Amino acid sequence: MIARLQQPHRATADIDAVYLGDEGDAVQILLAHGARPQANGVILAGGEKVDLISVGDYAVADLPENAGERAFVLAHRWALDGASRLTLVVTTSGGAVAAAVTTPVASVASLVAMKLASTRARRRGAQHKRASDVFDVFRLLSAHDADGSVARALQSAPGDLAPIVRDLASVVLVEEAVRSARWLQAAGDPQMQDVTAEDLRRVGTPLRNNLGTATP
């Protein structure tokens, strides 16, 4: 998220990593290098939490019928296939480079798709996670979709991901914007609390409209 926004964003407790399951078990590989297992992935030797999401090849007929679950599968595989390499740099307070790494990072459009799918898939009691999903989508669209580029990228998404994202954006960011804004208000993060229902509609309406002709 921060890499694609290229600006400070909300704090996060972990890193999400998608990997191709056919290439081996990433958990076992990391455990062999000193990581410790945790519920959704591993904790690295330095204490960093990594949530690992395995994806693989799929047949359209085998995808879940539920639109949100299908979007989760399609979006994560698309994120892996369409990732581009970015160089991430950590600097000291004085500006000196402390560390740098070049790694594949998911595209903005796939991040929007993944976050919207997760928003609808969250169980009751995970309101704080829903709030962070909505906030992430809001920041990504605010930074990158003023010219409709996110919608254009989604038009090339696999399967029926584009129309599903259109419908999710319509519900989460437009039709139920007041409820989504309430999630943000309850999150306790001042940045999230500054986002209003009108702000959500401002970024959600163009995305929905620009995807209006999206077809499977």
N, C-alpha and C positions, 0 to 999 in steps of 0.2 A: 504493500500500500504506500508506504512512505517513499519508496523508490519511484513509483509511478507518479505520485503527487509532487515529488521534488520540493517538499516543504514539510515542516513539522506537522505531525498528526497525533491522534490519540495514542496513549501508551498501550502496549500489548504485552501479555505475559508469555507468548509463545510465537513460534514461527510455523506456518503451515507449508508443508512440502508435498507436492504430488509426484508420484513416481510410477513408472511402467512396471506393473507386477510381474510381467513375463521375464523381466531382466534379473529377477532375484528378489529375495526378501530384504528390503532396505533396513528393517528393524534388526535382523540378525547381523547384517554387515556393520551397522553402527555399534551394536553390542560388542562385537569383536574388537572394536576400537575404543572401548572404555565407557561407552554410554550405559545408562541404566534404564530399564523398561519403565514405562508409565502407561496409563490407560489407553491413550490414543497414539502413542509413539514412543519417544525416548527422551531422556534428559541427558544432555551431553556432559562430558567431563567438567566443563566450565560452569555447569548449572543451567544452561539454556535449554528450554523445553521446545521440542520439535514434534508437532502433530503430523503424522504421516498418512497420506491418503493414496491408496493403491488404485490404479486404473488399468484397464486392459482393453483388448478388442471386444467389440460387441456387435450383435446382430440387432437390427431395428426391431424385429419381432420379439426380442427378449427384453427390451427396455420396459421399465415399470409403466403401468397405465396411468398412474397418478402424475399429473403434469409437473408438480414441484419435484418429485423424486426423479423423474426423467430428466428434468433440467439439471439436477445435481450431477447426474452421470455425464450428460452431454457437455456441460460447462467445464467440469474438471478435466475431461479428456481433451477438450478444445484448448484449455489453458496449457496443458502439457505440450500438445502438438504445435501450438502457436507461440510459445514462449520465445522471447528474444533475449540476447545476452546483454547485461548491464554491468558496469563496473561500479561497485559500491565502495565508498571511501570513508574511513573514520579518521577524523582529525582531532588533534589536541585543542585545548582552549587557545593556544597560541597560533593555531593554523597549520601545524606540522602534521604530515600524514602518519597516523599510527598504524593503520592497517588498510589493505585494499584487497578486494576479491571480485573476480568476474564470474557471474553466474546467470543461468537462465531465469527470467522473471516473467510471470504471466502478463498478458496484454491487459490494457485498461478495459476493453470490451468484455473479455472473459471474466475479469474480476467483478464487473457489474453483474454479469449473469450469475456467477457463483454466489455473490452476496444476496441477490434477490431470491435465488432459490433457497438459500439458507434461512432467510427471513421467514419464509412461509413454512419451512420444515421444522422450525424450532418448537419444542414442546412447551406446554404451559409451565411457568416457573422459570423460563429462560428469557425473561423480558429484557434483562441487561444485555444478553447476546443479540436479541432482536434490535435493540437500540443501537448497538455498535454496527450491526449490518446496515441498518438504514443510514446511519451517519457516514459510513464508508461510501455507500452508493451516492449519497448527496455530495460528498467532497469530490468523488471521481467525476461525476457528471458536471459539477460546477467548474472543474478545472479543464475538462477535456471535451465536453459535448456542446459548447456554444455554437459550433459550426456544424453540428450533426454528425461528427466523425465517429462517435461511438455507435450510433444507430447504423451508419454505413458499414462499419466493421461487423456488426451483428448480422447484417444481411447475408454474410458469407459463413455464418455459423453452421455447424452440422445439424442434420435432421430438422426437427421443428423447434429448435432452441429459440430462434428469433421471435416467432409468434408467442411462445410461452413467456419470454422476457417481456414482450409488449404487454401481455395480460397481467403479469406480476407487477410491472411498473405502474400500470393503470390502477391496480388495487392499492398497492402499498404507498405509492407516492401521490396519487391523485384522489381516488374515490375515498380511501381511508386515511388521508393525510392527517386529519385531526388526531386519530388514534395513534398513528406513527409518531406524531409530534409529542404526544403524551408519553410514549416510551422514552423519547429523548429527554423530556423534562424530568422523568423519574430516575434517569441514569445517574444523576449527581455530578456529571461532568459539565463544567461551565460552557465548554465549547459546544456540546450537544444541546444544552439548554437554550442557547442562542438561536437555534434553528426552529423556525415556525412552520406551521402547516402550509402557509403560503410559499415559503421557501421551497418546501418539498414539491409543491405543485409546479413551481417555476422551473425546476429541472426535470420533473417527471412528465409533464404535459408534452414538451417537444419530443422527448424520447418515444413516448407512446404514439404520438402523431406521425413521427418519421418512420416508425415501424408499422404503420397502419396497413401497409400492403404486404407485410411479411407473410410468406407462405411456407409450408414444410418443403 
